[in-house]
Amino acid sequence: MSSRHLLVSLRCLLVNLRFIREFSSFTREFTLFTREFTLSTREFSLFTREFAPFTREFASFTREFTPFTREFAPFTREFSPFTRELTILAHKKTHVV
């Protein structure tokens, strides 16, 4: 083998070693990221489990409250112009020049 071939082979070996080192570093970082992601996923799963009863209770409350809201809507529409006028008057009184 000529010295030129030997030199080329050594360069190829160095490039391969550098690639292996960089790939190893990437693999370590990816492994750490994967661990952190797994822990975050577990924590989110626990939070979701703990939050589920509250969601069910809120859904139940919403179902019970909906009929009252429907009954209250016409009154709100009738009362809205009066509220608007009061708001305008209050604004004028607090911003007297």
C-alpha positions as CSV (number, residue, x, y, z in Angstrom):
1,M,0.0,0.0,0.0
2,S,1.4,3.4,-1.0
3,S,1.8,6.2,1.5
4,R,-0.9,8.1,-0.4
5,H,-3.4,5.2,0.0
6,L,-2.4,5.0,3.7
7,L,-3.0,8.7,4.1
8,V,-6.4,8.5,2.5
9,S,-7.3,5.6,4.6
10,L,-6.3,7.4,7.8
11,R,-8.4,10.4,6.8
12,C,-11.4,8.2,6.1
13,L,-10.8,6.6,9.5
14,L,-10.7,10.0,11.2
15,V,-13.9,11.1,9.4
16,N,-15.6,7.9,10.5
17,L,-14.4,8.4,14.1
18,R,-15.7,12.0,14.1
19,F,-19.0,10.8,12.8
20,I,-19.2,8.1,15.4
21,R,-18.4,10.6,18.2
22,E,-21.1,13.0,16.9
23,F,-23.6,10.3,16.5
24,S,-22.9,9.0,20.0
25,S,-23.4,12.5,21.4
26,F,-26.7,12.9,19.5
27,T,-27.9,9.6,20.8
28,R,-27.1,10.6,24.4
29,E,-29.0,13.9,23.9
30,F,-31.9,12.1,22.2
31,T,-32.1,9.6,25.1
32,L,-32.2,12.4,27.7
33,F,-34.9,14.1,25.7
34,T,-36.9,10.9,25.5
35,R,-36.6,10.4,29.2
36,E,-37.8,13.9,29.9
37,F,-40.7,13.6,27.4
38,T,-41.7,10.3,29.0
39,L,-41.7,11.9,32.5
40,S,-43.7,14.9,31.2
41,T,-46.2,12.5,29.6
42,R,-46.6,10.6,32.9
43,E,-47.1,13.8,34.8
44,F,-49.7,15.1,32.3
45,S,-51.5,11.7,32.4
46,L,-51.7,12.0,36.3
47,F,-52.9,15.6,36.0
48,T,-55.6,14.5,33.5
49,R,-56.7,11.7,35.8
50,E,-56.9,14.1,38.8
51,F,-58.7,16.7,36.7
52,A,-61.3,14.3,35.2
53,P,-63.7,14.3,38.2
54,F,-63.8,18.1,38.2
55,T,-64.6,18.0,34.5
56,R,-67.5,15.6,35.1
57,E,-68.8,17.7,38.0
58,F,-68.6,20.8,35.8
59,A,-70.5,19.1,33.0
60,S,-73.2,18.0,35.4
61,F,-73.5,21.6,36.8
62,T,-73.7,22.9,33.2
63,R,-76.5,20.5,32.3
64,E,-78.4,21.7,35.4
65,F,-77.7,25.4,34.8
66,T,-78.7,25.4,31.1
67,P,-82.5,25.5,31.6
68,F,-82.2,28.4,34.0
69,T,-80.0,30.2,31.4
70,R,-82.7,29.7,28.7
71,E,-85.4,31.1,31.0
72,F,-83.2,34.1,31.9
73,A,-82.3,35.0,28.3
74,P,-85.5,36.9,27.4
75,F,-85.2,39.0,30.6
76,T,-81.6,39.8,29.7
77,R,-82.6,41.0,26.2
78,E,-85.4,43.2,27.7
79,F,-83.1,44.6,30.3
80,S,-80.1,45.3,28.0
81,P,-81.1,48.7,26.7
82,F,-81.7,50.0,30.2
83,T,-78.2,48.7,31.3
84,R,-76.6,50.4,28.3
85,E,-78.2,53.7,29.2
86,L,-77.1,53.4,32.8
87,T,-73.5,52.7,31.6
88,I,-73.5,55.8,29.3
89,L,-74.8,58.0,32.2
90,A,-72.3,56.6,34.6
91,H,-69.5,57.2,32.1
92,K,-70.6,60.8,31.6
93,K,-70.8,61.5,35.3
94,T,-67.3,60.2,36.0
95,H,-65.8,62.0,33.0
96,V,-67.2,65.5,33.5
97,V,-65.0,68.2,32.0
